[in-house]
Amino acid sequence: MLPAHWQLKYGHPIYLAETFVECERFRGTCYRAANWSWLGQTQGRGRNDRSRLSRVSIKDIYVRALCKDFRQRLTQSCGRCS
């Protein structure tokens, strides 16, 4: 359902979903059970951290392919980029 809803709302396809799980509070069991792939952990820096001083909780990173050829689709040229 996610790819169809994304296409409808944003007008372009989605091939890979990503989520972040706060390690101190959750184990990510539901993502592992649903065949999401664990990629690693964040460094504990927030999105707006420019000084490398602000610390936020470390999170596990999970991804889920939404189509079999997601690597090819994500790396192919869209024609708009040079």
C-alpha positions in Angstrom: 0.0 0.0 0.0 2.9 2.4 0.8 4.2 2.7 -2.8 0.7 3.4 -4.2 -0.1 6.0 -1.5 3.3 7.6 -2.0 2.8 7.8 -5.8 -0.6 9.3 -5.4 0.5 12.0 -2.8 3.9 12.9 -4.2 3.7 12.0 -7.9 6.8 9.8 -8.0 7.5 6.2 -7.0 9.2 4.9 -3.9 11.4 1.9 -4.0 12.9 1.6 -0.5 11.4 2.4 2.9 13.6 3.5 5.9 12.8 3.8 9.6 14.7 4.6 12.7 14.1 2.8 16.1 15.3 4.3 19.4 17.6 1.6 20.9 17.1 2.6 24.5 13.4 2.2 24.3 12.6 -0.4 21.7 14.2 -3.5 20.2 12.9 -3.3 16.7 11.4 -6.8 17.0 8.4 -6.1 14.7 10.7 -4.8 11.9 13.0 -7.8 12.1 9.9 -10.1 12.1 8.6 -8.3 9.0 11.9 -8.9 7.1 13.3 -5.4 7.4 17.1 -5.2 7.0 19.1 -3.7 9.9 21.8 -1.4 8.4 23.5 -0.1 11.6 23.1 2.7 14.0 23.0 6.5 13.9 25.8 8.4 15.6 23.5 10.2 18.0 23.7 13.5 16.3 20.5 15.4 15.5 19.5 16.6 12.0 20.2 20.2 13.0 23.6 19.5 14.7 26.2 21.7 13.1 28.6 22.0 16.1 28.8 18.2 16.8 27.9 19.0 20.4 24.2 18.2 20.5 23.5 14.6 21.4 20.3 12.8 20.7 19.5 9.1 21.3 21.2 6.5 19.1 18.8 4.7 16.8 18.9 1.5 14.8 18.4 2.0 11.0 16.1 -0.5 9.2 15.2 -0.6 5.5 12.7 -2.6 3.4 12.9 -3.0 -0.3 9.5 -2.3 -1.9 10.4 -3.8 -5.3 12.9 -6.5 -6.4 15.0 -4.3 -8.6 15.2 -1.3 -6.1 19.1 -1.0 -6.5 18.8 -0.6 -10.2 15.9 1.9 -9.9 17.7 4.0 -7.3 20.9 4.2 -9.3 19.5 4.7 -12.8 19.7 8.2 -14.3 16.4 10.1 -14.2 17.3 12.3 -17.2 17.0 15.4 -15.1 20.5 15.0 -13.5 23.7 15.5 -15.4 
